[in-house]
Amino acid sequence: MNLTLKRFGFPVLRSYCEVQFFEESRIDAKQYARRLSAEMLRIDQKYSRFRRDSLTTEINFSAGNELGIKLDKETRDLLEKAAHYHALSDGLYDITAGILWRVWDFDKPRIPSQKDIDALLPRIGFDRLSWRGARLLLPARMEIDLTALIKRYAVDAAARLARDAGVRSGLINLGGDFAVIGPQPSGDAWPVGIADPGNPQAVVAKMALTRGGLASSGDYNKLVEREGEQYRCVLNPRTGWPGSGLQAVSVIADACLEAGAMADIAMLKETDAARAWLADSGLAYVYRQTDGEIAGPGLMQSEPAQATESSEETNTPESL
């Protein structure tokens, strides 16, 4: 077989996605990429908090409605995942904490007052949500934000779709969150670069990815310094203030969604607790401390050979 690496890129979920497959036919590979793009766009349109016509917006508008809102199985499954990680993290992983972004703005930047934060804390708490059959009851003035969850979910969904379509070797990268369609044709892992939180164009470490997914969480272009104090974009739902532990975490798990949740939880813990949490997880991981130290059992010591069977590989993804 004359397999070559075909690469395609497209914007989705307020990020940039690159998909790559080892295929004989460029036409077939592009068709696969378009199907994956359509699936990720579907998920974006359904759940984006930035769209007034999304289901997430509809759920948030239902807050305080005694009848609640009836949800389909896909959405109920997503919220069950959120409930699992909320319980696993003792409440640190909380999809109702997105309301904090009303007072935090890392683009301007703006540091809110304690009064601003205290006004929002009573409106946070995943355990305040309840169910009546398939109907979700969201308390008045509360909101959910599925942004991080759906980004990783979309990567996993696209990888499953590709495998179901017959793709045997491929990788999906959505803004630094990855899912494996299948290993390289030789069986080698995909070498995945971990970006430097201070300079996302630079790679500070590599991890070997054969199956499942990899996700990163950290201070990627979202760090504010004011009067000698650094404020990070990972917000603690208990206090409303940024965490003060690790600078960045990357985790490999059976799915990108799981990897992302575990990385997010680690970022919300203090440094020693985060390292213990990661060690207890049994997963492959890499972390970076605020002093620049990079460590973790997931660090790749030597890079697998690229398994291209042709010299036609290009460094630039083709736009869909």
C-alpha positions as CSV (number, residue, x, y, z in Angstrom):
1,M,0.0,0.0,0.0
2,N,1.2,3.5,-0.8
3,L,0.1,5.2,2.4
4,T,0.8,8.9,2.8
5,L,0.0,11.3,5.5
6,K,-2.9,13.6,4.6
7,R,-3.5,16.7,6.7
8,F,-6.5,19.0,6.8
9,G,-7.4,22.0,9.0
10,F,-10.5,24.0,9.8
11,P,-11.8,26.4,12.5
12,V,-14.3,25.1,15.0
13,L,-15.3,25.5,18.6
14,R,-13.5,28.9,18.7
15,S,-10.2,27.1,18.0
16,Y,-8.3,25.5,15.1
17,C,-8.6,21.8,14.4
18,E,-6.1,19.7,12.4
19,V,-6.9,16.2,11.4
20,Q,-4.4,13.8,9.8
21,F,-4.8,10.4,8.3
22,F,-2.6,7.8,6.6
23,E,-4.5,7.0,3.5
24,E,-3.8,6.1,-0.1
25,S,-6.4,8.4,-1.6
26,R,-6.4,12.2,-1.0
27,I,-10.0,12.3,-2.1
28,D,-11.1,9.7,0.5
29,A,-9.0,11.5,3.2
30,K,-10.6,14.8,2.5
31,Q,-14.1,13.3,2.6
32,Y,-13.3,11.8,6.0
33,A,-12.0,15.2,7.2
34,R,-15.2,16.9,6.0
35,R,-17.4,14.4,7.9
36,L,-15.3,15.0,11.1
37,S,-15.6,18.8,10.6
38,A,-19.4,18.5,10.2
39,E,-19.7,16.5,13.4
40,M,-17.6,18.9,15.4
41,L,-19.6,21.8,14.0
42,R,-22.8,20.1,15.1
43,I,-21.6,19.8,18.6
44,D,-20.4,23.4,18.6
45,Q,-23.8,24.7,17.4
46,K,-25.7,22.5,19.9
47,Y,-23.7,23.4,23.0
48,S,-21.8,26.6,22.5
49,R,-22.5,29.2,25.3
50,F,-21.7,31.9,22.8
51,R,-24.7,31.1,20.6
52,R,-28.2,32.3,21.4
53,D,-29.7,29.4,19.5
54,S,-27.7,26.7,21.3
55,L,-29.1,24.1,23.7
56,T,-26.9,25.5,26.5
57,T,-28.5,28.9,26.1
58,E,-31.9,27.3,26.2
59,I,-31.0,25.4,29.4
60,N,-29.7,28.6,31.0
61,F,-32.9,30.4,30.1
62,S,-34.9,27.7,31.8
63,A,-33.3,28.5,35.2
64,G,-36.0,28.8,37.8
65,N,-38.6,27.1,35.8
66,E,-40.4,24.6,38.0
67,L,-41.0,22.3,35.1
68,G,-37.4,22.2,34.1
69,I,-36.2,21.4,30.6
70,K,-36.3,18.0,28.9
71,L,-32.9,16.9,27.6
72,D,-31.9,14.3,25.0
73,K,-29.7,11.3,25.8
74,E,-26.5,12.9,24.5
75,T,-26.9,15.9,26.8
76,R,-27.9,13.8,29.8
77,D,-24.8,11.7,29.2
78,L,-22.6,14.8,29.1
79,L,-24.1,16.1,32.3
80,E,-23.5,12.6,33.9
81,K,-19.8,13.0,33.0
82,A,-19.9,16.5,34.6
83,A,-21.5,15.0,37.7
84,H,-18.9,12.2,37.9
85,Y,-15.9,14.6,37.8
86,H,-17.7,17.0,40.2
87,A,-17.9,14.2,42.8
88,L,-14.4,12.9,42.0
89,S,-12.9,16.3,42.6
90,D,-14.9,17.1,45.8
91,G,-16.6,19.9,43.9
92,L,-13.6,21.5,42.2
93,Y,-14.8,20.5,38.7
94,D,-18.0,22.5,38.4
95,I,-19.8,23.4,35.1
96,T,-21.9,26.0,37.0
97,A,-18.8,28.1,37.7
98,G,-18.6,29.7,34.3
99,I,-20.6,32.6,35.6
100,L,-17.4,33.8,37.2
101,W,-16.3,35.0,33.7
102,R,-18.8,37.8,34.1
103,V,-16.3,39.5,36.5
104,W,-13.0,38.0,35.3
105,D,-11.6,39.3,32.0
106,F,-8.1,38.1,31.2
107,D,-8.1,39.9,27.8
108,K,-8.3,43.4,29.2
109,P,-7.2,42.5,32.0
110,R,-9.5,43.2,34.9
111,I,-9.2,42.1,38.5
112,P,-12.6,41.9,40.2
113,S,-13.2,43.0,43.8
114,Q,-14.1,40.5,46.5
115,K,-17.6,42.1,46.5
116,D,-18.0,41.2,42.8
117,I,-17.0,37.6,43.4
118,D,-19.1,37.2,46.6
119,A,-22.1,38.3,44.6
120,L,-21.7,35.3,42.3
121,L,-20.6,32.5,44.6
122,P,-24.2,31.7,45.8
123,R,-25.1,31.0,42.1
124,I,-22.4,28.3,41.8
125,G,-22.9,24.6,42.8
126,F,-23.4,21.6,40.6
127,D,-25.0,19.7,43.5
128,R,-27.9,22.2,43.4
129,L,-29.1,20.9,40.0
130,S,-31.8,18.2,40.2
131,W,-33.6,15.9,37.8
132,R,-37.2,14.8,37.3
133,G,-36.9,11.9,34.9
134,A,-35.3,13.3,31.8
135,R,-36.0,16.9,32.8
136,L,-33.2,19.0,34.3
137,L,-34.2,21.6,37.0
138,L,-31.8,24.5,37.1
139,P,-32.2,26.8,40.1
140,A,-33.0,30.4,39.4
141,R,-30.1,32.7,38.4
142,M,-27.8,29.7,37.8
143,E,-26.1,28.8,34.6
144,I,-24.1,25.9,33.1
145,D,-21.0,26.3,30.9
146,L,-20.0,23.2,28.9
147,T,-17.1,24.9,27.0
148,A,-14.2,22.7,28.2
149,L,-16.3,19.6,28.3
150,I,-17.6,19.9,24.7
151,K,-14.2,20.7,23.2
152,R,-12.8,17.4,24.4
153,Y,-16.1,15.6,23.7
154,A,-16.0,16.8,20.1
155,V,-12.5,15.4,19.7
156,D,-13.5,12.0,21.0
157,A,-16.7,12.0,18.9
158,A,-14.8,12.8,15.7
159,A,-12.2,10.1,16.4
160,R,-15.1,7.5,16.8
161,L,-16.7,8.7,13.6
162,A,-13.4,8.3,11.7
163,R,-12.9,4.7,13.1
164,D,-16.5,3.8,12.2
165,A,-15.9,5.1,8.7
166,G,-12.9,2.7,8.3
167,V,-9.9,5.0,9.1
168,R,-7.2,2.9,10.7
169,S,-4.4,5.5,11.3
170,G,-4.9,9.1,12.3
171,L,-4.8,11.8,14.9
172,I,-7.1,14.8,15.7
173,N,-5.7,18.0,17.3
174,L,-8.2,20.6,18.4
175,G,-6.3,23.5,19.9
176,G,-3.9,21.3,21.8
177,D,-6.4,18.6,22.8
178,F,-5.9,15.3,21.0
179,A,-7.7,12.0,20.2
180,V,-6.2,9.0,18.4
181,I,-8.1,7.5,15.6
182,G,-5.4,4.8,15.3
183,P,-1.7,4.5,15.7
184,Q,0.8,5.1,12.9
185,P,0.8,2.3,10.2
186,S,4.0,0.9,11.8
187,G,2.3,0.7,15.1
188,D,4.4,3.5,16.5
189,A,2.8,6.2,18.8
190,W,2.1,9.7,17.6
191,P,4.7,12.1,19.2
192,V,2.7,15.0,20.6
193,G,4.3,18.3,21.5
194,I,3.3,20.0,24.8
195,A,3.2,23.8,24.4
196,D,5.0,26.2,26.6
197,P,2.3,28.2,28.7
198,G,4.4,31.3,28.3
199,N,4.9,30.8,24.5
200,P,2.3,28.5,22.8
201,Q,4.5,28.4,19.7
202,A,7.3,26.7,21.6
203,V,7.3,23.0,22.7
204,V,8.6,22.2,26.1
205,A,8.0,18.5,26.2
206,K,6.6,15.6,24.2
207,M,4.4,12.7,25.0
208,A,3.8,9.5,23.1
209,L,0.1,8.9,22.2
210,T,-0.9,5.4,20.9
211,R,-4.6,5.4,21.8
212,G,-7.2,7.4,23.7
213,G,-6.7,11.1,24.1
214,L,-4.4,13.8,25.5
215,A,-5.5,17.1,26.9
216,S,-3.7,20.1,28.5
217,S,-4.8,22.7,31.0
218,G,-2.8,25.7,32.1
219,D,-1.9,29.3,31.8
220,Y,-1.9,29.4,28.0
221,N,-1.9,33.1,27.1
222,K,-4.2,33.8,30.1
223,L,-2.0,35.1,32.8
224,V,-2.4,38.6,34.4
225,E,0.1,40.3,36.5
226,R,-0.9,43.2,38.7
227,E,1.2,44.9,41.4
228,G,3.5,41.9,41.6
229,E,0.7,39.4,41.9
230,Q,0.0,36.8,39.2
231,Y,-3.6,35.8,38.4
232,R,-4.2,32.7,36.3
233,C,-7.2,31.8,34.2
234,V,-8.1,28.6,36.1
235,L,-10.9,29.7,38.5
236,N,-11.7,27.9,41.7
237,P,-15.5,27.5,42.0
238,R,-15.3,27.6,45.8
239,T,-13.4,30.9,46.2
240,G,-14.0,32.5,42.8
241,W,-10.3,33.3,42.6
242,P,-7.6,31.7,40.3
243,G,-5.7,28.6,41.5
244,S,-2.1,28.9,42.6
245,G,-0.7,25.5,42.0
246,L,0.9,24.1,38.9
247,Q,1.4,26.2,35.8
248,A,0.3,23.6,33.3
249,V,-0.7,19.9,33.2
250,S,-1.1,17.4,30.3
251,V,-2.7,14.0,30.8
252,I,-3.2,10.9,28.6
253,A,-6.4,8.8,29.3
254,D,-8.7,6.5,27.5
255,A,-10.6,9.5,26.1
256,C,-9.8,13.2,25.6
257,L,-12.7,14.2,27.8
258,E,-11.3,12.2,30.7
259,A,-7.8,13.5,30.1
260,G,-9.1,17.1,30.1
261,A,-11.2,16.7,33.3
262,M,-8.2,15.2,35.1
263,A,-5.9,17.9,33.9
264,D,-8.4,20.7,34.9
265,I,-8.9,19.2,38.4
266,A,-5.1,19.1,38.9
267,M,-4.8,22.7,37.9
268,L,-7.4,23.7,40.6
269,K,-5.4,22.0,43.4
270,E,-2.3,23.4,45.2
271,T,1.0,22.1,43.9
272,D,1.6,19.2,46.3
273,A,-2.0,18.1,46.2
274,A,-2.0,18.3,42.4
275,R,1.1,16.1,42.1
276,A,-0.3,13.6,44.5
277,W,-3.6,13.6,42.6
278,L,-1.9,13.0,39.3
279,A,0.3,10.2,40.8
280,D,-2.8,8.5,42.3
281,S,-4.6,8.6,39.0
282,G,-2.4,5.9,37.4
283,L,-2.4,7.9,34.1
284,A,0.4,9.2,32.0
285,Y,1.0,12.9,32.7
286,V,3.4,15.8,32.5
287,Y,3.3,18.9,34.6
288,R,5.1,22.2,34.7
289,Q,5.6,24.1,37.9
290,T,5.7,27.9,38.3
291,D,9.5,27.7,38.7
292,G,9.8,26.1,35.2
293,E,10.5,22.5,36.3
294,I,8.9,19.9,34.0
295,A,8.3,16.4,35.2
296,G,6.0,13.5,35.1
297,P,6.0,9.8,33.9
298,G,4.5,10.8,30.6
299,L,7.6,12.5,29.3
300,M,8.7,10.9,26.1
301,Q,12.4,10.0,26.2
302,S,12.9,9.2,22.5
303,E,10.7,10.1,19.6
304,P,9.2,7.3,17.5
305,A,10.1,7.3,13.9
306,Q,7.6,8.8,11.5
307,A,5.8,6.0,9.8
308,T,5.2,7.7,6.4
309,E,5.6,5.3,3.5
310,S,6.0,8.1,1.0
311,S,7.8,11.4,0.7
312,E,4.6,13.2,-0.1
313,E,3.9,14.4,3.5
314,T,3.4,18.1,3.8
315,N,4.0,20.4,6.8
316,T,1.0,22.6,6.0
317,P,-2.5,21.2,6.5
318,E,-4.9,21.7,3.6
319,S,-7.9,23.9,4.4
320,L,-11.3,22.3,3.9
